Amino acid sequence: MPSHPKDRPAEPADPFQMLAGGVEGDPLLMLDCVVEEYARMGLEADEIVALFEDPQFLATHGLRSLFGVEATRERVLSVLSRCGILRVTASAAPPTAPFPCKRS
């Protein structure tokens, strides 16, 4: 029986594969938290829903399998209507002339 990666030392040939496992808790709360996290990263509703459709994202895809396509989309939209999507605009001020040096 293979050991869990956290229980064995790292070896040069170790592929460091990610292993997923279930955890106890409220899956609806998890869905809400995941959506809020992606919204704070600036993702739009369609981008977040796409993460739930991609089987390579085990947690989000698992939640979609649990709740169904339409219920997941509705929940994403509901969470976004409550928390919004973070928007950031960065701008740089034009350089200013250096302060004149006063010599005494």
N, C-alpha and C positions, 0 to 999 in steps of 0.2 A: 504494500500500500504506500503510495507516494506521500511524502510528508508535506506539510504546508510550508510555503516559502518563508514565512515569518519565523518558522521553527528550525530552519537550517541555515548554515553559513552560505554566503554568496560564493559561487564558484565561477571560474572563467567561462565554462561551457553552459552555464545556467541561462536559459532564454529570458528570465525575468517576466514570465507571462503573467498578465493580469487575471486574477480569478475572482469571480463574482459569487456572492452568497447572499442569501436572504437575511433580513433583519426584522425583528418584531417592531411594530409601530403602526401608526395610522397612515395608510397609503395615500389618502386624500390630502392629508397635511404635507406629506412628502411631495406630492404633485404640486401643491401650491408653492412650497419652498423652492422647488427646482425652477418653476416658472418665474418667480420673483428674482431668483439669482440671475437667470438669463436676461430678464428685463433690465436689471441693474448693469448688465454688461452691454446694453444698448440693442439687443436683438428685437426685431419686430415679431408680431404674432405668427406670421407665416414661417419665419425662420425657426421659432421655438417649436411650432407644430412639426416641422420637418425633422427636428431632433427626436421627437417621439416616434416618428415613422422609420427611422434608421435602426436596423437591428444591431448595428455595432455599438450603439449607446444602450447598454443593457438596462440601466435603471429606467430611463425614459421609455424605452420600448416595452419594458415589462409593465410599466404603469398603463401604457396605451392598450396592451393586451388585456389587462385587468379591467379597465373601465370602458374600453371600446373607442373607436375612432371619433364618433360624434361627441360623446360625453367628454373626451379628452380635449377636443377643440373648444367646446363650450366652456370648459373649466379654464383653459388658457385665456380665452377672451374675458371671462369673468375676473380672473386675477389681475389681468392687465388693466381692466377698467377701474379696479380698486387701487392698484399701486402705480400704474403708469410705466413708461419706459424712460430710463435715464438718458438724457441728452446732454452732451457736453460740447461746447464750442471753445476752441483754443485760438488765441490770437496773440501775436507778438507786437509789442509797442516798437515804433521805429526808434533807431538809436538816437540818443541825444548827444549834444556836444558836451565834452567833459567840462566839469566845473573849472573856472579859471583859477589858477594857483596865485595866491597872493604871496609875494616875497617880502619879507621884512628886513 
